[in-house]
Amino acid sequence: RISSELSAMLPEFPPKELQLAFYHCLSRAFKGDFGRPMWQAFVPGLVLLKEAIGETEDSYVLLPYVDSHNHNSSVTTRLEFQPRRQVFELRSGRDYKSGEEVMISYGALSNDELLQRFGFVEANNPHDVLRIPKSEFEDALDVMISGEPALKSGVTILRSGQIQDEESVLNALARVAQGNGQARAGMKKVIKKLLRQIEDYGEVTPSRMGGDFRRAELAENFRQEKLRILREAKIKA
């Protein structure tokens, strides 16, 4: 929708160039409820009420200098908007030494999101996930899965080998596999299969990426982080 609106407003620019420019801006932008009238900041509980009834309207802003800070999921630094003064404040959760890099968190984002939106992969990212399509479990259990909301979009593996909505997922697998034991066996089978496939793929080298060193580095870092999740899941399973 945004791409079509941009093309309608700026017909002299090719749609692909407009889309690329938009995503460049989006990769540097901060999202939040920044555009509300100043008087609303003085009404206690108004923001919570608007969230409860679904009337919040997020805005995107570009913040020069602040958007130059690098990301780290573990930092306690916070970027806060002060509606009464209409300013942004970058607050640190600890003391910094002179010359030490101050980092911020871009949010609780997986490496899939970080790579797509910002072009990098975070090592040992606590928010990383691995999404396994439903078809993998159909193959492992030799069944067709239907009518199971918990499996409709596949299964998401979190860090430390945890399964998102684990109880619902395992119960759904048990129903289609006709037993909890079969469900757990199917989960182990899928994890081992994917782990073997990614390991067998081997290191992503520049020669495999047309000589592009940067793309090869990103792809290999991404592969290693997904291997990390699967190895943790194998131990957990």
ZAKOL-463613 format. One record per residue (C-alpha): residue number from 0; residue in three letters; x, y, z. Coordinates in nm, 3 decimals, decimal comma. Each point is the difference from the previous one (the first is absolute). Example, Ala and Ser with C-alpha at 12.3 -4.5 7.8 and 13.67 -1.06 7.14 Angstrom:
REM ZAKOL-463613
 resi resn       u       v       w
    0  ALA   1,230  -0,450   0,780
    1  SER   0,137   0,344  -0,066
REM end
This chain:
REM ZAKOL-463613
 resi resn       u       v       w
    0  ARG   0,000   0,000   0,000
    1  ILE   0,279   0,245   0,092
    2  SER   0,187  -0,075  -0,322
    3  SER  -0,310   0,069  -0,212
    4  GLU  -0,068   0,325   0,189
    5  LEU   0,357   0,118  -0,052
    6  SER  -0,015  -0,083  -0,370
    7  ALA  -0,326   0,195  -0,034
    8  MET   0,148   0,307   0,172
    9  LEU   0,333  -0,016  -0,184
   10  PRO  -0,069  -0,155  -0,341
   11  GLU   0,327   0,132  -0,144
   12  PHE   0,199  -0,249   0,212
   13  PRO   0,014  -0,374  -0,078
   14  PRO  -0,194  -0,202   0,263
   15  LYS   0,304  -0,210   0,092
   16  GLU   0,209   0,310   0,071
   17  LEU  -0,275   0,145   0,219
   18  GLN  -0,035  -0,327   0,187
   19  LEU   0,376  -0,017   0,057
   20  ALA   0,008   0,361   0,125
   21  PHE  -0,293  -0,070   0,232
   22  TYR   0,168  -0,303   0,155
   23  HIS   0,325   0,193   0,041
   24  CYS  -0,191   0,256   0,205
   25  LEU  -0,190  -0,268   0,190
   26  SER   0,326  -0,172   0,098
   27  ARG   0,110   0,323   0,175
   28  ALA  -0,337   0,095   0,147
   29  PHE  -0,135  -0,031   0,352
   30  LYS  -0,359  -0,112   0,048
   31  GLY  -0,231   0,119   0,276
   32  ASP  -0,291   0,218   0,108
   33  PHE   0,184   0,327  -0,067
   34  GLY  -0,260   0,206  -0,181
   35  ARG  -0,273   0,043   0,262
   36  PRO  -0,103   0,354   0,109
   37  MET   0,198   0,138   0,293
   38  TRP  -0,309   0,031   0,224
   39  GLN  -0,040  -0,377   0,002
   40  ALA   0,326  -0,034   0,194
   41  PHE  -0,169   0,169   0,298
   42  VAL  -0,295  -0,243   0,018
   43  PRO   0,084  -0,285   0,243
   44  GLY  -0,058  -0,345  -0,143
   45  LEU  -0,102   0,123  -0,346
   46  VAL   0,275  -0,190  -0,181
   47  LEU  -0,094  -0,326   0,176
   48  LEU  -0,367   0,059  -0,082
   49  LYS   0,075   0,061  -0,368
   50  GLU   0,208  -0,318  -0,013
   51  ALA  -0,283  -0,197   0,164
   52  ILE  -0,257   0,112  -0,257
   53  GLY   0,241  -0,023  -0,292
   54  GLU   0,016   0,368  -0,092
   55  THR   0,376   0,053   0,013
   56  GLU   0,158   0,139  -0,318
   57  ASP   0,369  -0,067  -0,038
   58  SER   0,222   0,251  -0,175
   59  TYR   0,344  -0,041  -0,154
   60  VAL   0,273   0,256   0,067
   61  LEU   0,359   0,042  -0,117
   62  LEU   0,243   0,100   0,276
   63  PRO   0,340   0,111  -0,130
   64  TYR   0,293  -0,118   0,214
   65  VAL  -0,220  -0,230   0,208
   66  ASP  -0,056  -0,225  -0,302
   67  SER   0,378  -0,040  -0,027
   68  HIS   0,013  -0,203   0,322
   69  ASN   0,062  -0,371  -0,049
   70  HIS  -0,229  -0,271   0,135
   71  ASN   0,047  -0,237   0,289
   72  SER  -0,288  -0,201   0,145
   73  SER   0,146  -0,008   0,351
   74  VAL   0,043   0,373   0,061
   75  THR  -0,221   0,194   0,240
   76  THR   0,026   0,327  -0,192
   77  ARG  -0,346   0,142  -0,073
   78  LEU  -0,127   0,249  -0,255
   79  GLU  -0,296   0,188   0,147
   80  PHE  -0,236   0,259  -0,143
   81  GLN  -0,102   0,280   0,237
   82  PRO  -0,335   0,127  -0,135
   83  ARG  -0,024   0,297   0,235
   84  ARG   0,328   0,142  -0,128
   85  GLN  -0,029  -0,160  -0,346
   86  VAL   0,355  -0,136   0,018
   87  PHE   0,174  -0,336  -0,013
   88  GLU   0,238  -0,108   0,275
   89  LEU   0,259  -0,275  -0,020
   90  ARG   0,038  -0,140   0,352
   91  SER   0,277  -0,231   0,113
   92  GLY  -0,055  -0,279   0,249
   93  ARG   0,361   0,013   0,119
   94  ASP   0,313   0,216   0,010
   95  TYR   0,223   0,017  -0,308
   96  LYS   0,372   0,065  -0,017
   97  SER   0,136   0,273  -0,223
   98  GLY   0,031  -0,131  -0,355
   99  GLU  -0,217  -0,307   0,065
  100  GLU  -0,263  -0,072  -0,265
  101  VAL  -0,358   0,065   0,108
  102  MET  -0,235  -0,250  -0,160
  103  ILE  -0,378  -0,022  -0,012
  104  SER  -0,246  -0,281  -0,057
  105  TYR  -0,206   0,010  -0,318
  106  GLY  -0,253  -0,223   0,174
  107  ALA  -0,053  -0,368   0,079
  108  LEU   0,067  -0,105  -0,359
  109  SER   0,104  -0,334  -0,148
  110  ASN   0,294  -0,022  -0,237
  111  ASP  -0,248  -0,040  -0,287
  112  GLU  -0,140   0,345   0,084
  113  LEU   0,340   0,158   0,066
  114  LEU   0,136  -0,129  -0,330
  115  GLN  -0,302   0,106  -0,206
  116  ARG  -0,045   0,342   0,161
  117  PHE   0,353   0,103   0,093
  118  GLY   0,238  -0,224  -0,194
  119  PHE   0,185  -0,178   0,281
  120  VAL  -0,012  -0,310   0,218
  121  GLU   0,049   0,012   0,378
  122  ALA   0,213  -0,277   0,149
  123  ASN  -0,165  -0,191   0,285
  124  ASN  -0,318   0,204  -0,040
  125  PRO  -0,232  -0,088   0,294
  126  HIS  -0,304   0,087  -0,213
  127  ASP   0,091  -0,214  -0,300
  128  VAL  -0,245  -0,265  -0,120
  129  LEU  -0,023  -0,277  -0,258
  130  ARG  -0,333  -0,047  -0,175
  131  ILE  -0,069  -0,352  -0,122
  132  PRO  -0,275  -0,041  -0,263
  133  LYS  -0,289  -0,237   0,061
  134  SER   0,108  -0,213  -0,297
  135  GLU   0,308  -0,120   0,190
  136  PHE  -0,221  -0,158   0,266
  137  GLU  -0,233  -0,147  -0,259
  138  ASP   0,299  -0,175  -0,158
  139  ALA   0,141  -0,113   0,335
  140  LEU  -0,331  -0,138   0,126
  141  ASP  -0,131  -0,112  -0,342
  142  VAL  -0,330   0,181   0,056
  143  MET  -0,194   0,293  -0,140
  144  ILE  -0,042   0,273   0,260
  145  SER  -0,326   0,195  -0,013
  146  GLY  -0,234   0,154   0,253
  147  GLU   0,278   0,068   0,250
  148  PRO   0,039   0,378   0,059
  149  ALA   0,320  -0,051   0,202
  150  LEU   0,168  -0,153  -0,307
  151  LYS  -0,156   0,212  -0,274
  152  SER   0,308   0,224  -0,037
  153  GLY   0,250  -0,268   0,094
  154  VAL   0,206  -0,020   0,319
  155  THR   0,230   0,268   0,141
  156  ILE   0,310  -0,105   0,196
  157  LEU   0,133   0,259   0,244
  158  ARG   0,342   0,024   0,161
  159  SER   0,098  -0,266   0,257
  160  GLY  -0,200  -0,252  -0,202
  161  GLN  -0,336   0,130   0,117
  162  ILE  -0,304  -0,040  -0,225
  163  GLN  -0,231   0,298  -0,030
  164  ASP  -0,340  -0,095   0,146
  165  GLU   0,157  -0,337   0,082
  166  GLU  -0,300  -0,160   0,171
  167  SER  -0,240   0,089  -0,283
  168  VAL   0,246  -0,114  -0,267
  169  LEU   0,077  -0,336   0,165
  170  ASN  -0,368  -0,066   0,069
  171  ALA  -0,083   0,072  -0,363
  172  LEU   0,281  -0,228  -0,122
  173  ALA  -0,118  -0,271   0,239
  174  ARG  -0,349   0,015  -0,151
  175  VAL   0,118  -0,032  -0,358
  176  ALA   0,268  -0,257   0,091
  177  GLN  -0,237  -0,201   0,218
  178  GLY   0,210   0,018   0,314
  179  ASN   0,231   0,228   0,196
  180  GLY   0,294  -0,235  -0,048
  181  GLN  -0,035   0,019  -0,377
  182  ALA  -0,029   0,378   0,019
  183  ARG   0,327   0,037   0,188
  184  ALA   0,170  -0,251  -0,228
  185  GLY  -0,119   0,201  -0,299
  186  MET   0,136   0,321   0,151
  187  LYS   0,341  -0,162   0,057
  188  LYS   0,000  -0,137  -0,355
  189  VAL  -0,071   0,342  -0,152
  190  ILE   0,266   0,174   0,211
  191  LYS   0,265  -0,260  -0,086
  192  LYS  -0,088   0,016  -0,371
  193  LEU   0,028   0,380  -0,018
  194  LEU   0,319   0,000   0,205
  195  ARG   0,158  -0,253  -0,235
  196  GLN  -0,112   0,192  -0,310
  197  ILE   0,145   0,331   0,117
  198  GLU   0,323  -0,163   0,119
  199  ASP   0,038  -0,189  -0,329
  200  TYR  -0,052   0,320  -0,197
  201  GLY   0,340   0,109   0,125
  202  GLU   0,160   0,338   0,045
  203  VAL  -0,128   0,284  -0,217
  204  THR   0,307   0,132  -0,180
  205  PRO   0,036   0,300  -0,234
  206  SER   0,040  -0,237  -0,295
  207  ARG  -0,348  -0,139   0,073
  208  MET  -0,140   0,354   0,003
  209  GLY   0,145   0,120  -0,331
  210  GLY   0,309   0,146   0,167
  211  ASP  -0,202   0,224   0,233
  212  PHE   0,190  -0,010   0,332
  213  ARG  -0,260   0,200   0,194
  214  ARG  -0,294  -0,217  -0,109
  215  ALA   0,200  -0,314   0,075
  216  GLU   0,085   0,124   0,348
  217  LEU  -0,363   0,085   0,077
  218  ALA  -0,126  -0,332  -0,136
  219  GLU   0,255  -0,199   0,200
  220  ASN  -0,074   0,193   0,320
  221  PHE  -0,370  -0,062  -0,054
  222  ARG   0,063  -0,372  -0,060
  223  GLN   0,205  -0,028   0,320
  224  GLU  -0,270   0,166   0,209
  225  LYS  -0,267  -0,238  -0,132
  226  LEU   0,231  -0,291   0,076
  227  ARG   0,031   0,135   0,353
  228  ILE  -0,380  -0,015   0,044
  229  LEU  -0,027  -0,351  -0,144
  230  ARG   0,283  -0,132   0,219
  231  GLU  -0,168   0,145   0,307
  232  ALA  -0,330  -0,153  -0,112
  233  LYS   0,165  -0,341  -0,054
  234  ILE   0,128   0,003   0,359
  235  LYS  -0,340   0,110   0,129
  236  ALA  -0,186  -0,263  -0,201
REM end
